Amino acid sequence: MRRFAFFALILAGAVAVSAASAREPRARARATPPETHELLQAEKDGLVAVKYIHNDSRSAQIVVTNRSDRPLTLRLPEVFAGVPVLAQMGGPAGFAGAGVGGSPQTTGGAAPAGAGMGIGGAPGGGMFSVPPEKTRVVKVTTVCLEHGKPEPSPLRSYKLVELDSYSDDPRLEQLMQSIGKGEVSQKVAQAAAWHIANGLTWEQLAAEKIDHAGGVPDEPFFTPAELQAAFQVVEIVAKRAEAAGSTRATSGSGR
C-alpha cells in the first residue's frame, strides 16, 4: 500500500506538471505585448485603415481601424501632413493649408495642414494602441501650410502623408517638431508656418484680419505678441535645422 501510494503521488505530480505545461503557452500568449508598427507602414501593409479628418485649419482627427486579429501598438510619424485624396472645387491635389483670414485663391481647393507628433492627445509621445478589429481616434493640432486656401472641412477627404512628401524645407520640419513637443502655441506656429512655407513677410502677417459681418470692426488675426514670438521661433528652428543638417552631413561622411 505504501509503494502504491508512492507511485500514485509521482503520477499525480507528473499530471500536475503536464497540466501546468499545457497552460504555460496560453499564459505566455496572454502576456505577449502588442506588436509595434509605424502607422503609415502599417497602413501600407494592410494592417490598419487610416482616415484623416480635418475639423478646420487648427485641428484634425486621425481615425485608425485595426484590421488584424491581434492588438497593435502604432507610432505616429514624427511630423506629417494631410493632402486631399482627389482634386476638389477645381483645385489641384497635393497642396496643403487652409488660409484663415487670407483671400481665397481662384484655384480653390480644400487645403490640408501639417502637424507635429503627438499633439492633442496622442499618448506616449505619439504611441497608441488599438485592440483587434477596433477603431481608435487620435486628435491632433494642425497648422495651415498654404496661405489663401479655403478652410478645410470634415466633408472633404484627406490622406495622411509624411511631411517631406509635401515640403523638404528643414525649418518646417523643425517647426512641426516644436508643435509636437508643445513648445509653441497653435497661433504662433501658424504665423511661423506661413512665413516659412509661403514667404509671407511679418508686415503681411500683421495685416491679416478676421472679417466680421454686420458692421463689427475687423480684428487682427495675430496679436503683436504672437508675431514677436513667431519671429523668435523662426530664428530658433532655422538654427536647429542648420545643426541637424550638419549632424546628418557628418554622419554621412563616416566620421
Secondary structure, 3 states (H helix, E strand, C coil): CHHHHHHHHHHHHHHHHHHHHHHHHHHHHHHCCCEEEEHHHHHHCCCEEEEEEECCCCEEEEEEEECCCCCEEEECCCEEEEEECCCCCCCCCCCCCCCCCCCCCCCCCCCCEEEECCCCCCHHHHEEEECCCCEEEEEEEEEECCCCCCCCCCCCCEEEEEHHHCCCCHHHHHHHHHHHCCCCCHHHHHHHHHHHHHCCCHHHHHCCEECCCCCCCCEECCCHHHHHHHHHHHHHHHHHHHHHHHHHHHHHCCC
